[in-house]
Amino acid sequence: MRLAAEHVEWRVHGHRLLDDVSLTVASGETFGLVGPNGSGKTTLLRVLAGLRRPKVGRVLAAGRPMRAMKPHEIARAIAFVEQQADTLDRLEVRQAVALGRTPFLSPLRPWSARDDAIVTQALTDVDMLPLADRLWHTLSGGERQRVHIARALAQQPSALLLDEPTNHLDIRHQLSILRLVRQLPVTVVIALHDLDQAMDCDRIGIMDGGRLVAIGPPREVLTLDRLRRTFGVHADFLDDAVEGRQVLRFRHAL
Ligand SMILES: Nc1ncnc2c1ncn2[C@@H]1O[C@H](COP(=O)(O)OP(=O)(O)OP(=O)(O)O)[C@@H](O)[C@H]1O
């Protein structure tokens, strides 16, 4: 599903948190959002998820203005893994992931064996099947994060929005979740702080002070000058002989 923002502005108490933001994410593309703390990544994801409805500009999902879509239509199409996601205290892991199926259930379409299979697959994808019967409050931060991602996967969305999904994860789960996300045949918008991880996205958008200041293939837009100006760091690109590509090496803060 193609996702687009057109000249979106978002203001809170007179502060412009998003300023004339336009982007189009192609169907099936993995689009990385990067930028310093407070640059507007989370705010933009919330707008793209339909949780914020901008008065200036518009958001389109598969060519339809999101403003005209009903909440359950958005919930069927778009899954959002937020940074500070809700707690699911009284639930077992499998029940928490099953919540991802909610938008598809109705009296005419009750829970079925297919829903069970989708939940099991989502748990397997994030390596949480062995903990499927555990209570939410007994999970570690990284395990909770993987449950949130599994719940989004169980939604089988056309677009998946992720806000720093690898935050609490150990390195093995960071790499496996990112590989999984890249391989999904859905549109993905993912906010990342790790710029090396962002290098694996199809394209990235760089946010700075509420504006999208650059969009394009990672190696084209993450220039050393951009790293200095937007991120305030001095860095170099080094050749990685094993993978035959360049990796970032950060030297110091400016
Ligand atoms: N309700 C609010 N009222 C005032 N300012 C807000 C509000 N919500 C967010 N902001 C500010 O808007 C800016 C953008 O916030 P946002 O969370 O989108 O940034 P971010 O790029 O996701 O940051 P981070 O990398 O730290 O997660 C920040 O300066 C934040 O303090």
The ligand as a MOL file (V3000), in Angstrom:
LIG
                    3D

  0  0  0     0  0            999 V3000
M  V30 BEGIN CTAB
M  V30 COUNTS 31 33 0 0 0
M  V30 BEGIN ATOM
M  V30 1 N 2.3690 17.5440 23.2250 0
M  V30 2 C 3.4820 18.2200 22.9820 0
M  V30 3 N 3.6390 19.5080 23.3730 0
M  V30 4 C 4.7510 20.2080 23.1110 0
M  V30 5 N 5.7930 19.6850 22.4390 0
M  V30 6 C 5.7110 18.4340 22.0260 0
M  V30 7 C 4.5530 17.6250 22.2560 0
M  V30 8 N 4.7640 16.4060 21.7150 0
M  V30 9 C 6.0120 16.4470 21.1720 0
M  V30 10 N 6.5690 17.6470 21.3720 0
M  V30 11 C 7.9010 18.0830 20.9080 0
M  V30 12 O 7.9360 17.8990 19.5140 0
M  V30 13 C 9.2570 17.5840 19.0990 0
M  V30 14 C 9.2300 16.3550 18.2220 0
M  V30 15 O 8.9550 15.2200 19.0170 0
M  V30 16 P 9.0270 13.7450 18.4390 0
M  V30 17 O 8.6890 12.8080 19.5600 0
M  V30 18 O 8.2310 13.6610 17.2150 0
M  V30 19 O 10.5840 13.6440 18.0690 0
M  V30 20 P 11.4660 12.3610 17.6970 0
M  V30 21 O 12.2470 12.7380 16.4770 0
M  V30 22 O 10.6190 11.1320 17.6150 0
M  V30 23 O 12.4310 12.2900 18.9460 0
M  V30 24 P 13.2270 11.0650 19.6540 0
M  V30 25 O 14.3420 10.6770 18.7270 0
M  V30 26 O 13.7570 11.7190 20.9080 0
M  V30 27 O 12.2590 9.9550 19.9190 0
M  V30 28 C 10.0700 17.4470 20.3670 0
M  V30 29 O 10.8210 18.6260 20.5630 0
M  V30 30 C 9.0290 17.2800 21.4600 0
M  V30 31 O 9.4880 17.7850 22.6920 0
M  V30 END ATOM
M  V30 BEGIN BOND
M  V30 1 1 1 2
M  V30 2 1 2 3
M  V30 3 2 2 7
M  V30 4 2 3 4
M  V30 5 1 4 5
M  V30 6 2 5 6
M  V30 7 1 6 7
M  V30 8 1 6 10
M  V30 9 1 7 8
M  V30 10 2 8 9
M  V30 11 1 9 10
M  V30 12 1 10 11
M  V30 13 1 11 12
M  V30 14 1 11 30
M  V30 15 1 12 13
M  V30 16 1 13 14
M  V30 17 1 13 28
M  V30 18 1 14 15
M  V30 19 1 15 16
M  V30 20 2 16 17
M  V30 21 1 16 18
M  V30 22 1 16 19
M  V30 23 1 19 20
M  V30 24 2 20 21
M  V30 25 1 20 22
M  V30 26 1 20 23
M  V30 27 1 23 24
M  V30 28 2 24 25
M  V30 29 1 24 26
M  V30 30 1 24 27
M  V30 31 1 28 29
M  V30 32 1 28 30
M  V30 33 1 30 31
M  V30 END BOND
M  V30 END CTAB
M  END
